[in-house]
Amino acid sequence: MKLTENFMLKELCRTSTGLPNEPGMIERANLKTLAMSLLQPIRDRAGELQISSGFRCEAVNKAVGGTANSQHVDGAAADIVPVEADIDEVMEWIVKESGLQFGQCIIENVKGRRWIHISLPRFSRPNQVAMRYDGKEYKAYA
């Protein structure tokens, strides 16, 4: 199923855990919104994006060590790696110039692997939260 010009549902549900990972109707709707409002605009600016994690059913989320309240479980978050652009420049653009409305935008660096976690705005929780994560602690993105 095509979500936007450059994103397919299956790439946002891919998992290496070997577990089934099928989103329900609500999660599919969230994935479409995520692709349209965040991923496609980032793709249009930065070029190709690798999706390292998108939707995670509860079993997949548990297997990869995700938090119990992860927006990935709702289909409302993705971890992306720019293929054609510098990850730090993409993060800077998202947070400071893009005008995109997000819940969290976190540049993560865990065991030498780097990616950007981006999520849809959240109800009853702070939005436009930009952070850095080094595998141990979160710090405000400046």
N, CA and C atoms as a LAMMPS dump frame, in Angstrom:
ITEM: TIMESTEP
0
ITEM: NUMBER OF ATOMS
426
ITEM: BOX BOUNDS ff ff ff
-5.0000000000000000e+02 5.0000000000000000e+02
-5.0000000000000000e+02 5.0000000000000000e+02
-5.0000000000000000e+02 5.0000000000000000e+02
ITEM: ATOMS id mol type element x y z
1 1 1 N 0.846 -1.181 0
2 1 2 C 0 0 0
3 1 3 C 0.887 1.238 0
4 2 1 N 0.642 2.126 -0.935
5 2 2 C 1.411 3.359 -1.058
6 2 3 C 0.827 4.418 -0.113
7 3 1 N 1.671 4.978 0.749
8 3 2 C 1.249 6.004 1.697
9 3 3 C 1.449 7.401 1.144
10 4 1 N 2.58 7.61 0.482
11 4 2 C 2.898 8.888 -0.17
12 4 3 C 3.694 8.558 -1.426
13 5 1 N 4.147 9.58 -2.102
14 5 2 C 4.934 9.382 -3.321
15 5 3 C 6.132 8.463 -3.088
16 6 1 N 6.769 8.571 -1.927
17 6 2 C 8.008 7.836 -1.679
18 6 3 C 7.958 6.806 -0.566
19 7 1 N 6.818 6.606 0.068
20 7 2 C 6.764 5.678 1.195
21 7 3 C 5.647 4.659 1.037
22 8 1 N 6.019 3.407 1.3
23 8 2 C 5.083 2.288 1.244
24 8 3 C 4.836 1.791 2.669
25 9 1 N 3.641 1.274 2.901
26 9 2 C 3.289 0.751 4.213
27 9 3 C 4.277 -0.322 4.662
28 10 1 N 4.647 -1.228 3.765
29 10 2 C 5.501 -2.35 4.179
30 10 3 C 6.863 -1.896 4.697
31 11 1 N 7.416 -0.785 4.159
32 11 2 C 8.717 -0.346 4.666
33 11 3 C 8.606 0.267 6.058
34 12 1 N 7.415 0.74 6.413
35 12 2 C 7.208 1.292 7.753
36 12 3 C 6.814 0.219 8.767
37 13 1 N 6.701 -1.031 8.308
38 13 2 C 6.344 -2.147 9.191
39 13 3 C 7.41 -3.226 9.211
40 14 1 N 8.508 -3.004 8.509
41 14 2 C 9.579 -3.999 8.423
42 14 3 C 10.21 -4.228 9.797
43 15 1 N 10.524 -5.488 10.082
44 15 2 C 11.206 -5.832 11.33
45 15 3 C 12.169 -6.983 11.067
46 16 1 N 13.255 -6.986 11.784
47 16 2 C 14.228 -8.08 11.644
48 16 3 C 14.053 -9.103 12.759
49 17 1 N 12.994 -8.96 13.554
50 17 2 C 12.8 -9.861 14.694
51 17 3 C 12.254 -11.22 14.283
52 18 1 N 11.663 -11.311 13.087
53 18 2 C 11.03 -12.547 12.658
54 18 3 C 9.6 -12.678 13.167
55 19 1 N 9.153 -11.71 13.953
56 19 2 C 7.79 -11.726 14.49
57 19 3 C 6.817 -11.076 13.506
58 20 1 N 5.555 -11.528 13.488
59 20 2 C 4.555 -10.847 12.661
60 20 3 C 4.394 -9.408 13.152
61 21 1 N 4.188 -8.484 12.237
62 21 2 C 4.141 -7.061 12.604
63 21 3 C 3.125 -6.351 11.722
64 22 1 N 1.859 -6.666 11.905
65 22 2 C 0.792 -6.115 11.083
66 22 3 C 0.029 -5.029 11.827
67 23 1 N 0.007 -3.807 11.288
68 23 2 C -0.761 -2.742 11.943
69 23 3 C -2.262 -2.91 11.708
70 24 1 N -3.036 -2.474 12.69
71 24 2 C -4.484 -2.441 12.547
72 24 3 C -4.908 -1.191 11.787
73 25 1 N -6.201 -0.973 11.691
74 25 2 C -6.736 0.164 10.949
75 25 3 C -6.267 1.511 11.517
76 26 1 N -6.298 1.655 12.824
77 26 2 C -5.892 2.919 13.456
78 26 3 C -4.404 3.166 13.237
79 27 1 N -3.599 2.123 13.409
80 27 2 C -2.151 2.27 13.212
81 27 3 C -1.836 2.598 11.751
82 28 1 N -2.566 2.008 10.811
83 28 2 C -2.373 2.333 9.387
84 28 3 C -2.686 3.8 9.107
85 29 1 N -3.763 4.285 9.719
86 29 2 C -4.128 5.704 9.546
87 29 3 C -3.031 6.605 10.121
88 30 1 N -2.505 6.233 11.281
89 30 2 C -1.407 7.012 11.876
90 30 3 C -0.166 6.978 10.989
91 31 1 N 0.149 5.815 10.429
92 31 2 C 1.317 5.702 9.546
93 31 3 C 1.149 6.576 8.308
94 32 1 N -0.058 6.633 7.773
95 32 2 C -0.319 7.494 6.608
96 32 3 C -0.1 8.953 6.988
97 33 1 N -0.631 9.359 8.152
98 33 2 C -0.438 10.741 8.619
99 33 3 C 1.04 11.027 8.854
100 34 1 N 1.748 10.095 9.472
101 34 2 C 3.186 10.245 9.714
102 34 3 C 3.94 10.431 8.404
103 35 1 N 3.63 9.591 7.425
104 35 2 C 4.309 9.68 6.128
105 35 3 C 3.998 10.994 5.424
106 36 1 N 2.732 11.397 5.455
107 36 2 C 2.33 12.613 4.739
108 36 3 C 2.849 13.884 5.409
109 37 1 N 2.738 13.958 6.733
110 37 2 C 3.034 15.224 7.413
111 37 3 C 4.483 15.38 7.85
112 38 1 N 5.214 14.276 8.002
113 38 2 C 6.601 14.381 8.46
114 38 3 C 7.602 13.735 7.506
115 39 1 N 7.412 12.469 7.202
116 39 2 C 8.434 11.759 6.425
117 39 3 C 8.58 12.292 5.005
118 40 1 N 7.469 12.525 4.305
119 40 2 C 7.57 13.007 2.93
120 40 3 C 8.192 14.406 2.853
121 41 1 N 7.8 15.353 3.719
122 41 2 C 8.485 16.654 3.688
123 41 3 C 9.987 16.552 3.98
124 42 1 N 10.373 15.655 4.89
125 42 2 C 11.804 15.476 5.169
126 42 3 C 12.479 14.869 3.944
127 43 1 N 11.835 13.896 3.324
128 43 2 C 12.355 13.252 2.105
129 43 3 C 12.503 14.27 0.983
130 44 1 N 11.523 15.144 0.835
131 44 2 C 11.569 16.17 -0.217
132 44 3 C 12.76 17.1 -0.031
133 45 1 N 13.134 17.35 1.201
134 45 2 C 14.249 18.242 1.502
135 45 3 C 15.604 17.51 1.49
136 46 1 N 15.656 16.33 2.119
137 46 2 C 16.942 15.661 2.374
138 46 3 C 17.265 14.521 1.411
139 47 1 N 16.314 14.132 0.592
140 47 2 C 16.547 12.985 -0.287
141 47 3 C 16.162 11.691 0.405
142 48 1 N 16.632 10.588 -0.147
143 48 2 C 16.227 9.263 0.326
144 48 3 C 16.449 9.087 1.825
145 49 1 N 15.471 8.427 2.454
146 49 2 C 15.551 8.111 3.876
147 49 3 C 15.451 6.61 4.06
148 50 1 N 16.289 6.064 4.919
149 50 2 C 16.167 4.665 5.315
150 50 3 C 15.313 4.659 6.58
151 51 1 N 14.279 3.827 6.589
152 51 2 C 13.442 3.673 7.778
153 51 3 C 14.013 2.502 8.576
154 52 1 N 14.637 2.792 9.714
155 52 2 C 15.205 1.707 10.508
156 52 3 C 14.176 1.122 11.464
157 53 1 N 13.134 1.878 11.776
158 53 2 C 12.037 1.372 12.591
159 53 3 C 10.832 2.27 12.394
160 54 1 N 9.684 1.654 12.164
161 54 2 C 8.431 2.388 12.041
162 54 3 C 7.448 1.769 13.013
163 55 1 N 6.352 1.231 12.48
164 55 2 C 5.372 0.568 13.333
165 55 3 C 5.989 -0.658 14.002
166 56 1 N 5.658 -0.832 15.287
167 56 2 C 6.058 -2.027 16.038
168 56 3 C 4.849 -2.526 16.817
169 57 1 N 4.409 -3.738 16.523
170 57 2 C 3.38 -4.329 17.377
171 57 3 C 3.999 -4.485 18.768
172 58 1 N 3.19 -4.77 19.76
173 58 2 C 3.714 -4.858 21.13
174 58 3 C 4.807 -5.914 21.274
175 59 1 N 4.663 -7.047 20.599
176 59 2 C 5.674 -8.107 20.692
177 59 3 C 7.002 -7.657 20.084
178 60 1 N 6.949 -6.983 18.94
179 60 2 C 8.17 -6.473 18.304
180 60 3 C 8.776 -5.383 19.168
181 61 1 N 7.946 -4.489 19.683
182 61 2 C 8.444 -3.413 20.537
183 61 3 C 9.177 -3.977 21.747
184 62 1 N 8.603 -5.005 22.36
185 62 2 C 9.246 -5.641 23.525
186 62 3 C 10.555 -6.31 23.11
187 63 1 N 10.552 -6.984 21.969
188 63 2 C 11.751 -7.701 21.498
189 63 3 C 12.92 -6.766 21.215
190 64 1 N 12.629 -5.538 20.789
191 64 2 C 13.712 -4.598 20.473
192 64 3 C 14.035 -3.666 21.644
193 65 1 N 13.36 -3.87 22.779
194 65 2 C 13.656 -3.069 23.964
195 65 3 C 13.005 -1.709 23.967
196 66 1 N 11.919 -1.539 23.207
197 66 2 C 11.205 -0.263 23.18
198 66 3 C 10.464 -0.007 24.481
199 67 1 N 10.187 1.249 24.763
200 67 2 C 9.446 1.593 25.975
201 67 3 C 7.984 1.199 25.81
202 68 1 N 7.324 0.935 26.91
203 68 2 C 5.932 0.474 26.883
204 68 3 C 5.001 1.499 26.243
205 69 1 N 5.302 2.774 26.388
206 69 2 C 4.441 3.821 25.819
207 69 3 C 4.998 4.383 24.505
208 70 1 N 5.787 3.609 23.809
209 70 2 C 6.403 4.05 22.556
210 70 3 C 5.351 4.413 21.514
211 71 1 N 5.545 5.521 20.841
212 71 2 C 4.645 5.914 19.76
213 71 3 C 4.784 4.987 18.554
214 72 1 N 5.849 4.216 18.5
215 72 2 C 5.995 3.228 17.421
216 72 3 C 4.832 2.236 17.454
217 73 1 N 4.363 1.874 18.64
218 73 2 C 3.276 0.9 18.794
219 73 3 C 1.979 1.433 18.189
220 74 1 N 1.819 2.738 18.182
221 74 2 C 0.622 3.37 17.623
222 74 3 C 0.779 3.7 16.135
223 75 1 N 1.952 3.432 15.577
224 75 2 C 2.209 3.808 14.19
225 75 3 C 2.438 5.296 14.037
226 76 1 N 2.832 5.944 15.126
227 76 2 C 2.965 7.394 15.139
228 76 3 C 4.412 7.863 15.226
229 77 1 N 5.377 6.964 14.996
230 77 2 C 6.786 7.349 15.067
231 77 3 C 7.604 6.513 14.095
232 78 1 N 8.717 7.092 13.677
233 78 2 C 9.657 6.367 12.819
234 78 3 C 11.073 6.799 13.182
235 79 1 N 11.998 5.871 12.989
236 79 2 C 13.419 6.16 13.116
237 79 3 C 13.97 6.194 11.703
238 80 1 N 14.615 7.293 11.364
239 80 2 C 15.069 7.5 9.988
240 80 3 C 16.567 7.782 9.935
241 81 1 N 17.154 7.389 8.812
242 81 2 C 18.562 7.682 8.547
243 81 3 C 18.632 8.283 7.149
244 82 1 N 19.056 9.535 7.035
245 82 2 C 19.215 10.115 5.701
246 82 3 C 20.302 9.371 4.93
247 83 1 N 20.031 9.042 3.682
248 83 2 C 20.987 8.327 2.836
249 83 3 C 21.835 9.314 2.051
250 84 1 N 21.236 10.421 1.66
251 84 2 C 21.898 11.372 0.762
252 84 3 C 22.309 12.67 1.428
253 85 1 N 22.001 12.844 2.697
254 85 2 C 22.285 14.109 3.382
255 85 3 C 22.931 13.833 4.735
256 86 1 N 23.58 14.828 5.281
257 86 2 C 24.216 14.726 6.588
258 86 3 C 23.147 14.684 7.678
259 87 1 N 23.217 13.713 8.551
260 87 2 C 22.191 13.525 9.576
261 87 3 C 22.075 14.738 10.506
262 88 1 N 23.202 15.367 10.842
263 88 2 C 23.166 16.538 11.723
264 88 3 C 22.484 17.717 11.039
265 89 1 N 22.731 17.879 9.748
266 89 2 C 22.078 18.963 9.003
267 89 3 C 20.582 18.72 8.88
268 90 1 N 20.186 17.475 8.687
269 90 2 C 18.758 17.145 8.602
270 90 3 C 18.08 17.43 9.938
271 91 1 N 18.698 17.008 11.03
272 91 2 C 18.142 17.272 12.36
273 91 3 C 17.987 18.773 12.581
274 92 1 N 19.011 19.511 12.272
275 92 2 C 18.985 20.974 12.445
276 92 3 C 17.84 21.59 11.642
277 93 1 N 17.68 21.155 10.405
278 93 2 C 16.609 21.687 9.556
279 93 3 C 15.234 21.353 10.139
280 94 1 N 15.035 20.101 10.551
281 94 2 C 13.737 19.703 11.107
282 94 3 C 13.38 20.579 12.302
283 95 1 N 14.307 20.706 13.231
284 95 2 C 14.032 21.372 14.5
285 95 3 C 13.966 22.889 14.372
286 96 1 N 14.847 23.477 13.577
287 96 2 C 14.977 24.936 13.588
288 96 3 C 14.413 25.66 12.37
289 97 1 N 14.215 24.966 11.256
290 97 2 C 13.809 25.681 10.057
291 97 3 C 12.547 25.151 9.377
292 98 1 N 12.234 23.895 9.54
293 98 2 C 11.204 23.248 8.713
294 98 3 C 9.788 23.707 8.99
295 99 1 N 9.484 24.07 10.22
296 99 2 C 8.117 24.388 10.594
297 99 3 C 7.244 23.15 10.763
298 100 1 N 7.838 21.954 10.668
299 100 2 C 7.076 20.721 10.837
300 100 3 C 6.586 20.607 12.277
301 101 1 N 5.371 20.11 12.429
302 101 2 C 4.786 19.9 13.752
303 101 3 C 5.025 18.456 14.164
304 102 1 N 5.834 18.262 15.2
305 102 2 C 6.163 16.912 15.662
306 102 3 C 5.968 16.811 17.17
307 103 1 N 5.895 15.576 17.646
308 103 2 C 5.867 15.334 19.09
309 103 3 C 7.278 15.379 19.634
310 104 1 N 8.093 14.444 19.144
311 104 2 C 9.504 14.393 19.521
312 104 3 C 10.359 14.293 18.27
313 105 1 N 11.511 14.906 18.335
314 105 2 C 12.539 14.73 17.319
315 105 3 C 13.837 14.531 18.104
316 106 1 N 14.366 13.321 18.022
317 106 2 C 15.529 12.959 18.84
318 106 3 C 16.618 12.411 17.934
319 107 1 N 17.797 13.006 17.995
320 107 2 C 18.931 12.423 17.287
321 107 3 C 19.591 11.455 18.265
322 108 1 N 19.64 10.194 17.86
323 108 2 C 20.113 9.14 18.744
324 108 3 C 21.439 8.584 18.232
325 109 1 N 22.309 8.263 19.176
326 109 2 C 23.61 7.691 18.863
327 109 3 C 23.849 6.568 19.865
328 110 1 N 23.621 5.33 19.413
329 110 2 C 23.737 4.181 20.295
330 110 3 C 24.714 3.193 19.672
331 111 1 N 25.783 2.913 20.384
332 111 2 C 26.807 1.965 19.928
333 111 3 C 27.286 2.273 18.519
334 112 1 N 27.504 3.553 18.254
335 112 2 C 28.034 3.969 16.957
336 112 3 C 27.012 4.073 15.839
337 113 1 N 25.771 3.673 16.098
338 113 2 C 24.703 3.813 15.097
339 113 3 C 23.926 5.091 15.387
340 114 1 N 23.619 5.853 14.325
341 114 2 C 22.917 7.129 14.501
342 114 3 C 21.641 7.138 13.681
343 115 1 N 20.598 7.714 14.252
344 115 2 C 19.338 7.88 13.544
345 115 3 C 18.562 9.021 14.181
346 116 1 N 17.5 9.437 13.493
347 116 2 C 16.593 10.459 14.008
348 116 3 C 15.253 9.791 14.287
349 117 1 N 14.791 9.905 15.506
350 117 2 C 13.453 9.452 15.885
351 117 3 C 12.532 10.651 15.728
352 118 1 N 11.452 10.482 14.969
353 118 2 C 10.485 11.569 14.805
354 118 3 C 9.092 11.011 14.978
355 119 1 N 8.247 11.778 15.668
356 119 2 C 6.9 11.293 15.951
357 119 3 C 5.859 12.375 15.711
358 120 1 N 4.634 11.898 15.548
359 120 2 C 3.5 12.805 15.404
360 120 3 C 3.273 13.554 16.713
361 121 1 N 2.642 14.73 16.644
362 121 2 C 2.29 15.438 17.884
363 121 3 C 1.443 14.542 18.795
364 122 1 N 1.595 14.77 20.089
365 122 2 C 0.948 13.937 21.098
366 122 3 C -0.124 14.735 21.832
367 123 1 N -1.17 14.054 22.276
368 123 2 C -2.21 14.668 23.096
369 123 3 C -1.783 14.623 24.553
370 124 1 N -2.018 15.692 25.262
371 124 2 C -1.756 15.764 26.711
372 124 3 C -0.298 15.534 27.077
373 125 1 N 0.603 15.764 26.143
374 125 2 C 2.039 15.658 26.42
375 125 3 C 2.73 16.767 25.638
376 126 1 N 3.899 17.195 26.08
377 126 2 C 4.594 18.258 25.35
378 126 3 C 4.921 17.847 23.91
379 127 1 N 4.858 18.817 23.015
380 127 2 C 5.224 18.612 21.616
381 127 3 C 6.375 19.538 21.258
382 128 1 N 6.897 19.355 20.057
383 128 2 C 8.076 20.099 19.604
384 128 3 C 9.242 19.872 20.564
385 129 1 N 9.353 18.655 21.074
386 129 2 C 10.433 18.29 21.991
387 129 3 C 11.615 17.786 21.16
388 130 1 N 12.714 18.497 21.239
389 130 2 C 13.922 18.14 20.491
390 130 3 C 15.019 17.755 21.482
391 131 1 N 15.618 16.582 21.259
392 131 2 C 16.619 16.075 22.198
393 131 3 C 17.75 15.351 21.471
394 132 1 N 18.783 15.068 22.244
395 132 2 C 19.886 14.195 21.84
396 132 3 C 19.886 13.022 22.816
397 133 1 N 20.214 11.833 22.301
398 133 2 C 20.317 10.658 23.165
399 133 3 C 21.595 9.927 22.808
400 134 1 N 22.422 9.654 23.828
401 134 2 C 23.721 9.01 23.6
402 134 3 C 23.739 7.544 24.033
403 135 1 N 22.567 6.962 24.237
404 135 2 C 22.494 5.585 24.7
405 135 3 C 22.385 5.48 26.205
406 136 1 N 22.616 6.604 26.895
407 136 2 C 22.539 6.607 28.352
408 136 3 C 21.583 7.662 28.875
409 137 1 N 21.653 8.858 28.308
410 137 2 C 20.794 9.93 28.805
411 137 3 C 20.329 10.853 27.675
412 138 1 N 19.186 11.453 27.922
413 138 2 C 18.619 12.432 27.003
414 138 3 C 19.044 13.825 27.427
415 139 1 N 19.359 14.648 26.453
416 139 2 C 19.698 16.046 26.704
417 139 3 C 18.94 16.903 25.711
418 140 1 N 18.632 18.114 26.111
419 140 2 C 17.931 19.037 25.225
420 140 3 C 18.783 19.293 23.983
421 141 1 N 18.132 19.379 22.843
422 141 2 C 18.819 19.714 21.6
423 141 3 C 18.913 21.229 21.547
424 142 1 N 20.121 21.737 21.388
425 142 2 C 20.297 23.192 21.359
426 142 3 C 20.57 23.682 19.971
